[in-house]
Amino acid sequence: PHFIGRATVLDAVRRTLSDCPAPAALAVISGMAGVGKSALALHIAHGLRDRFPDGQLYVNLHGATPGMTPLTPSQALTALLRDVGADPRAVPEHPDAAAALLRSMLAPTRTLMVLDDAATAAQVRQLLPAGTGCAVIVTSRSPLTALDGARRFPLAPLSAEDSAALLRTVSGREGHDSREGHDGTGSGEDGDRIDAGHPLVELTGRLPLALRIVAARLAARRALTPDVLADQLAATEDRLRHLEYDDLSVRRSLAVAHDALAASGRRTDRDAALALRRLGALDLPTYGAPLIARLLGTETGRAEAALDRLVDVALLDETAYGRYTPHDLVRDFARELADTRNAPDIARTAVRWYTGVAERTLTAIVEPGLDQDDRRRPTAAQPPEHTAHVLSVPAFASSEEAFAWAGSELENIVALVERYADAPDERTAAHVATLLRLFFPYLQRGGRVSEMEVLGQAALRLARRFGDEVAEAYALIDLAGLYFLTGRHGESLALTDDSLARWRRLGVLSRIRRCLGNRGLLLENLGRYEESGAALRQSLELSRQLDDPWGEAVTYGHLGNLYEHTDPRAAIEQHRRSLAIGVEIGNVIVQHSAHCNIGYAHLTLGEPAAAVPHFEESRRILGRHGDWHGESQSRLGLVRALRLLGLMERAESECAELLSRADARADGYVGGLARHQYGLVLRELGRAEEACAQWRTALAALDGTDKKAVVDELHALLGDATAG
């Protein structure tokens, strides 16, 4: 039962060892502590007795055995030569000579060798036979990539289904008919049944050793229910204590690797041990070498070597290139290792680094001009040392590189903000406040609406905590941006007006202009056209007063949107003005927005064929610069135009792509708008039932937003479909 979920690897290793080409077949089974390497190797060896009639050799190299020093190659060779019948007095002292003797004695035989718990390739290399009839299984936490000619079989934790099956089988908690009691005729009540969704499955990290321990505890104490044991394990600060039984211990298995690294004479090993302790103190979802370099106080290359060493001993996984994460139980172990006295300093170091890189991100993704300058200008809460931290961080080579960094670190930033925004340590909280102001433009451009809500509210709380009116004005307008992106235009307008009042009190003309432009756009979306025009004219006047061509171009675009309701041709002229300025100043966001807006004006004029090239040009210009709102609007417009032109297959494909991108961002609003269009396309394709399903989902997403016309149309479409 211990090999549930290992059928594929069992078969693959058996084939590798049975088909013995020259030289001897070599299989390396690797994985983290407790994943079941040794048990699997011995099980395979037992099943291959007939294939190797001259015998099997086993040596435990103690590479990661608690309380044991790893065997040297000489010690291992002596043990192996003794087992094959060599005269102990004739065993050469030099390991090269001993290795040659072992190879010569094994050459004419069909022998299977199991080298269990190897620490390094060097520990194994001299032990390998050369005869074509021999084969070797090596187990190690490391994949031992320096061993030539090996087939490697990394073991991962089990699937949820296999984990549950292992728990049920070993514990005897099959959860049969509740009428069966605990008298040996059944396995208890239905509540004992453990399926793939039971909390125990994930609380053990699906690690075979932890699963066996839990199953053994359940088997030994029939009164202990899976639910009670799950509650005990759910207390993460004490989880590893509950994962010990008899001589089995997850903690001891993990400690061997850390302790060996910490006691090593190699600098990289000691760095790796320290890195694990730092990870435990910070406890983020994932890690990269630049952050670890800051935590270790060293250069990035040295930090990367430390992280790679942790991967090598299976204390970290490299989930993507340059991104590292610990298994859940390793995470618990690292927390235990962490020095709580250093935890505040480690957290502050991390937040300072993220804040510095956030400013580098801002300068890479926001075009030079007043908007970037305003965001970078210190507020009252900004720590004075922030500028020095920014200078210690290299600039990004491109906006694409900045977007990639922000996307990979977003989960970590959210975790840090949630943990430290409301913490009593004001120094760290002040860095968090600065981080939020500088990082928010990425969230807006990336369309990260769920994160915008969490981080925007945290920014507002921090600004008010520090009495920082400038930071509060930013937080208000940033939250207004969130509500605009999610179709809550009335709420967005209220926050915009609140921010505008603060900027007027502070006398910051560039921010007043920005708020007036946003106000005009929101009023236009709410159908308050006269007020919209007044706000936009003020915005245009301020743009000229400030000599701000970007602000002028954006305002022309908003005016074009306003004119579209009464004179679409005049709207196109406004958008062309915006486009000309965008080309002159080299601003891709202005250019792509202008083309998108021209496309919508052509749709209003009933000219879908004229609209298509503008939507396509908008997307081409945008490329990988990152502007989810602009991208989504271009894609929506293109779908509409294609549908009106009768190009249904392409419209369906474009809509499916838009839905995929919206779902990846958890953007229900854009998803709702896309599903509205998708349903219309499906209806034209004769797939009425699928169309109604899309419309119902769209209605649920858009209900409560200010897209009243779309909501009303969805009700009508569903009503007509029901009546039909």
N, C-alpha and C positions, 0 to 999 in steps of 0.2 A: 504493500500500500504506500510505502514511502516514495515510490517512483511514479505516482500519479502525475500526469502532465509531462512526463519525460519520454514518452514513446518515440518521438521524432529523433531526439538526440541519441537515445539508446540505439536506435537502428543505424543512425549515421556513424556512430563510433564503432559499432560492431562491424559494419562494412569496411571502414577504414582499416581496422586491425585484421580482418579476415582476408582481405585482398592484399597480400603482402608483397609488393614489388621491392626490388632492391633500391636502397638499403632497407633496414628494418622500419616497419610502419610506426609512426609516432603520432599520438593523439594527446593534445593538451586540453584538459577540461578546466576552465577557469571561472571565477566569479567571486562575489563577496562572501564574507564569513557567514556560515549558516545556510548557504544556498543548496547544499547537498552534493558537493563535488566528490568527497571521499566515498560516501555511501554509493554513489552512482558508479564510480570507478570499480569498486569491489564487486558490485552487482554484475557489471559487465564482465569482469574477469572471471567470476564464478560461472557465468553462462558460456564462456569460451574455453572451458577446460578441455573439451575434445579437440579443439583446433590447435592446441598447444600441448601435445602429449608428453613433452619432456619436462613440463612443470611450469610453475609460476613463481616469480620472485616478488617479494613485497618489502619495501623499506619506507619507513616514515621519516621524512627529512626534517620534520619539526620546524618548518619555515614559519609557522604561525601557531605553534602549540603553546598554550598558557604554561608558564613556568619552565619551559624547555629552551635550550640554546640550539639553534639550527645546526644540523650535522655539517661537518666539512666534507668536501668530496672524498678526502682520504678516509674518513670514518665510514662514509657510505660504501665506498669501494671495499673496505675490509669486511663489512657486514655482508655484502653481496657475494664476495669471493668465498666467504665461509659457507654461505648457503648453497653455492654450487659445488662444494666439496673440495675447495683448494686447501692444501696443507697450510695452517696458520703460520708455520715457521717459514714457508716459502713465499708469503705475500710480500711483494716489494714495498719498500718504504716510500719511494717516490710515487706520487699519484699518477704520473704519465705511464710508468711501468706497470702499476697496478691496473690501470685502465686497459692497457694492451693485453695483460693476462686475462682479464675478464672477457674481453672481446674474443680472444682466441678460444676460450673455454665454451663460450656460447655459440660460436660460429657454426658448428655442425648441428645445432639443436633447433627445435621449435619450442621456444620459451617465451612466455608473456611476462613482462616486467611491469610492476606498478610502483611508480615513484610518487609517493603521496606527500602533499603539503610542501611543495618546493617553494623556496623563497625567491630564487633568481635562476636565470638560465645558466650562469656559471656553476651553480651547485649541481646542475643536472648533466651538463654537457659531457663530462668524462665518464658518466655512468652508462651511456647509451651503447647498446650492442650494434654490430655492423652486419650480422648474418641476415640473409634474406628470409630465414624462417622465423625470426624473432619479431616481436612487436612490443611497444612501450605505451603505457598510459601514464601521463603526468598530470597531477592535480596541483593547482596553484591559485592564489588570489590574483596573480598577475597572468596575463596571456602569454608571457614569455616570448615576446616577438623576436628576440635575438636567437631563438633556436631555429636553425634552418631545417626545412623539410617537414615541419610539423603541420598537421591539420588541427585547427583550433576550434573549440566548441565552448563558447561562453555561455554560462548558465544565468538566466535572469530569474527573478522571483516568478512564482506561478501565476497563472491567470486567476481571476476571481472564482470562476467555476471550479477549477482544479483545486484551489485552496480550500473551498468549501467541501469538496469531495474528500480531501485528505483529512480535514477536521472531523467529518462525519465518520469516516472509516476507522480512524485511529481511536477516537473517543467513544465510539459506539452510540453516539447520539444521532440516530437515523431519524428520529421524530415520527415513529409509526403511530398507529391508531392510539388515540388518547385513552382507550379503555385498557390498554396494556400497562401494567405497573412496572415497578422496579424489582421484580422477582426473578429476573433472568429470562422471562419469556418475551420481553419486548424492550424497547429502548426508551420508554418514557413518553411524555406528553408531546403534543405537536409543538409546544413552545420550545422544546429542546432542538427542534430541527434547525440546522444551519444551512442556509442557502447562500448563493453568491452575493446577495445584498446584505447579509448579516454584518453588523459592525465589526465582529471579530476578524473578518477577512482582511479589512484594510488596517485595523489596529495592529495586526501582526506584520504588516507590510508585505503580506503574501510570501514571507520568507519561510522556507521549509523548516529550519530549526525552530523558529518562533511558533510555527503552526504545530510542530510536534510537541513542544512544551505545553502549549495551550491544550492540545488534545489529551496529553498525558494528565494534566491537572483535572480536566473534565472527566476522564476515565477513572481517576483515583477517588474523586469526590462526587458521588452521584447527586448530592444535594446542591452542588455548585452548578448553577444554570449558566448557559452561554450568555444570557443577558447580564447577569450579575458580573461575570468575568469581564465582559465588554465594558461595563461601567468602571471597573477597576483599571483597565488598560487605558480608558479614555483620559484619565488624569496623567497627561503627558510627562509631568515632572516626576512621576513615579512609575512610568510604564515598564522600564527595564527591570525593576524589582520583581514585577509579576511575570517576567519572562525568564524565570529560573526554575528548574525542577531537577532534583537529584543532582547528577553531574552535568546537566545541560544548562548553559547560560549564554544568552546573546551578548550580554555585557562583556563577559570574559573573552569571548571570541573576537569582539571588536577591539578590546583593550590590547590584545597581543600586537596587532598591527601598529596602533598608535605608540605603544611603549617602545617597540623596536625602532620606530622612526625617531622618537625623542632621544633614545640612548645611542643612536648611530653616530659614527665618527664623520659621516658625510654631511656637509652643510645643507644640501638639498633635502635630505631626510629630516633634519631638524627643522628646516623651514616648513616642510610639509606638516609636521606635528604641530608647530605653532599656528599654521594656517587653519588647521582643523579646530583648534581651540578658539581662534578668532571667529571662525564661522559660527561656532556654537554661541558665542557672545552676541553676535549680530543677528543670526537666524533669519536670513532672507530666503526667498524661494529659489533663486539661482545666483551664480557668482561668475564674474569674469576676472581675468588677471589684473587689469588696471585697478579695480577696487581692492583686491587682495594686496597689491603692491602698497597701496596707501595704508592698509591695516598692519602690514608687516614693516612698514618704513623702509622699503627697498625698491629696486627698479622692477619694471613690468616683466622683463625676461626672467628674472629670478623668481618672481611670483608665479609665472606660468610654469616654470619647472617644478615648483612645489605642488601646484595643483595637478600637474601631470603625474607626479609621484603618488599623490593620493588616489588618482585613477588607477595607477599601476597596482596598488595594494587593495583596490576595490573598496576604498572608503569614500570615493566620489564617482559619479557617472558623468561622462562628457555627453550631454544630451544633444548638443549641436556644437559646431566648431567654435571653440573658445568659450562655451557656456557650460558650467559645471553645477551639478546638484547632488546632494546626498540622498541616499535612501532614507525613508522616514525613521527607521530605527537607528541609523547612523546619525541622523539629525538629533535624536534624543540623546545619544551618547555624547555628541559634541556639546550639547547644552550642559551635560554633567561636567564635562572637562573645563568649561569656560570659567574664568576667574571673574566672579560677579563684581569684584572691586573695580575692575577695568572696564566693565560694560558701558558705563556712561561715556567714558573717553572714546571707546571704540565706536559707539553710536554717533558721537559728535564728529569724529573723523570721517565716517561714512557720509553723513549728511552734508558736511562741508564739501567733500569731493563731488557729490551729486549736484550740489548747488553750483559749483564752479563749472562743471560740464554742462549743466543746464544753460548757463549764460553762453557758453560756446555753441550750444545747439541753437539758441535764439539768434545769434549773429549769423549762423549758417542758413537758417530757413526763413528768416524775416528779412526782406530786402532792406538795404541801407536807406535811412531816412528818418523822419520824425518819429514814426511809430516804434522803430527799433531803439532810437535814442531815448525815448520816453521810458520804455520798459527797463532799460539798463540803468537809468538814473536811480541812485540810492534813495530809499525811503527811510523814514525815521527808525524803523525796526531793523534795518539791514545792519549786520555786524560790521564793524570797520575793517576787519581782517579779510572780508570777502574778496576784495579786489586782488589781494595777494594770492588767494587760492585760485582765482580765475587764471592769473598769469602762470601758475604752476601746471596748468592743464593745457595740452596742445590743442590748437584749433583744428576743426574738421576740414578735410580737403574739399568737401562738397556738401550740398544739402542732402544728397542721397545718403551719404555716410552718417550725417547727423540724424536723419530719420531712422536709419537702421539702428543706431545706438539707442535712441529714445524708445524705439519699439521693443528692443531686447531688454531694456532696463525698466520699462513701465511698471511691471508687476512689483519689482523691488521698490520703486519710488512710492507706489501706493501703500505698500506695507510699511515703509518708514514713516510716511505721513500719518497713517492711521495709528501708529504706535507712539509717535513723539510730538504730534501737533498739540496735544492737550497735556503733555507731560509737564511736571513742575519745573524742570530744568529750562530756564528762560534762554540760556545761550543756545542750546540745541533748537528750541522752539523758534528762535529768531532766524536761525539758518533755514528751518523748514519754511517759514513765511517767505523768505527770499526765494527759496527754491520754487515755491508755488507760483510766484509772480513771473519768474523767468521761464518756467516750464509750460505754462498754460497755453501759449501760442502753438506749441506742438500738439497739444490735445485738440485744440480747435481745428488746426489744419489736418490732423489725422482723423478727425471725426470720432474721437474716443469718448462717446457721450456718457457711458456709464462711469468712466473715470473722472470726467468733467464734473459730474454731480458730487462725487466724494471729495475730490480735491478742491473744487470751488467752495463748497461749504466749509471745509477746513481753513481755506484762505480767509474767508470772511470772519470766522471765529478768531483766528490769530490776529487779524488786523484790529479787531475790536478789543482783543485782550491787550495789545500793545498801544492802543490809542493812536494808531497810525492811519490818519485819514486818507493819505495817498494810497496806501495799500488797500484800504477799504473801498475806495473808488474803483481800483482795478478789480477787486474781487466781485463787486457789484456788476461791472460791465462784462466780466468774464462769465458770470452766471447768466447774465442776460443773453450772451452768445449761445450758451447751452440751450436756453429756452427757445431761442430763435431756431436753432438747428433741429429741435424736437417738436416744432410746430405750436409752441405755446407762446404766441406772439403778444398776447395781452400781458402775460406775466413778464415777458422780456421787456416790453415797453415800460412797465412800472419800474423795473430795476435800472433800465437805461436812464430814465428821468431822475432816479435817485442818484445815480453816478454823475449825471450831468450837473445836478445841483452842487455836488461836492467839488467838481472841477471848476465850476464858476466861482465858488467860494475861494478856491485855491488860486484861481486866475491862470490856469494852464490852458492857453488857447488851443494848442494842438489836440489836447484831449477833449476840449469842448467841441472842436470841429468833428472829431471822431464820433462823439456821442450824437451830435446833430445829424450826421450822415446815417448812423444806425437808426436814429429816431425816425427819420424820413422813410427809410426802408420799411420799418415796422408799421408805420401808419399806412403806408401804401398797401401792405399785406392785409391790414385790418379794414381796408376800404375807406379810410379817412383821407381822401385825396387832397383836399385843400390844405389841411394841416401838414400833410406830407410835403407838399410843394413849398410851404413856408420854411420848414426845417431844412430842406435841401438847398434852398436859395441861401439861407444863412451859412450852411456848410460850404457852399461854393465860394461865397464871399470871404470866409475865413481862410479857405485854401489859398486863394489868391493873395490875401494879406500876409500869410505865412510863407509864400513862395513854395507851396507844397504841391508839386505836380501829381504825386501819387494820390493825395486827397482830392485833387480836382478831377482826376480820371475816375476815381471811385464814385464821386458824386454825380458825374455825367452818366455813369452807368445806372445809378439809382433813379436819376431823372428820366432816363430812357424807360425804365420799368414802369414809372408813373405814367409817362406819355402813352405807353402801350394800351392803356385802357380807353383812350380817346382817339389817338392818332398814331397807329403803329409805324407809319412812314417817318413821322417826326421822331419816334422812339429810336428807329434805326440810325438816324442822324446823330442823336445823342451818343449812342453806342459807338459809332464810328469816331466821334470826337475822343471818347475814352480810349478806343483802340489806338488812335494816332499818338496820344500821349504815352500809352503803354509801350509802344514801339520805340518812341523817342528816348524814354528813360530805361528801356530794356527790362521792363517788369513783366515777367511771364504770367503772373496771377491776373494782372489787369488785362493782358492780351487774351488769355483764355476766357476770362469772364465776359469780355466784350463779344467775342465770337459766340459764346453760349447765349448771351442775351439777344444778339441779332437773330440767332436761330429761333428763339421763342417768338420774337416779333414776326418772323415769317410764318410761324404756325398760326399766330393770331390772324394774319392776313389770308390764311388758307393756302399757303404756299409751301407744303412740306418738302417738295423737291429742292426748293431754294434753301430750306432750313438744314437739310442733311449735311452739306459740306461745312457749314459753320459749326455744327456739333462735332463733326469729325476733326476739324481744325482745332477746336477748343481742346479736345482730348490729346491731339498730337502735341500742341504747345505745352500742355501741362506735363505730359510725360511722367517722369518720376519725381517731380518737384513736390508733390503732396499737397492736395487741397481737396479733402473729401467732399465738402459741400459743393464746390465747383464741379468735381468729377461726377458726383451723383446727379446734379442737375443736368449736366451734359448728356449723361447716359439716359436719364428719363426723357429728355427732349428727343433724343435720337430714337428711342423706342416708339414714342408717339408719332414721329415723322414716318418711320418705317411702316408702322401699322396703317397710317393713313394712305401710304403709297401701295398698300397691299402686299408688302414684302414680309409675310408673316413668319416664315422660318427664321429669317435673320432677326426679326423683332423678338421672337421667342428666345433665341440664343442670347441676344443682348440683355434681355430682361433677366434671364437665368443668371448671367454673370453679375448683374447689378445686385440681385438678391443675395448671391453668395458673398459679395463684398459687404453688403449691409449687415448680413447675419454675422460675419466675422467681427464686426464692430459692435454687435448688439444694438444696432441702430434700428429700432422698431418703427420710427417715423418714416425714414426713407424706405424701409422694407414695406410698410403699408402702402406708400405711394407706388412702389414698384409692383406690388401685388394687384393694385387697382388696374394698372396697365396690362399686367400679365393676364388677368382675367379677360380683359377685352380682346387680347390676342387669341387666347384659347377659345373664346366664343367664336371668333371668326374662323378658327380651325375646326369648328364643329365639336369641340370638347366641352360641352356645357357643364357637365358635372364638375370637372376640374376647375372651370372658370368660377363657379359658385364657391368652391372651396377656397380659392384665392381671394375672392371678394369678402367672404366671411372673416378670413384672417386679417385682411386689410382693414375691415371695419373695426375689429377689436383693437388694432394697433392705432388707428386714427381717431377713435372716439375720445372726446375730451381735448382734442387739439383744435386749433383755429382754422383747420381746413374744412370749413362747413360745406362748401360747394362739393368737394369730393365725397364727404360723408353722406350728403344728401343723394348724390348720384349713386353711391354704393347701395343705399337703402332702396332706391328705385330699381337698380339692376337686379337686386336679389328679389324684390317684389315681383318684377316682371317674370323672372325665371320661375318663381313659385307658381304664379298665375298660369304661365305657359305649360 
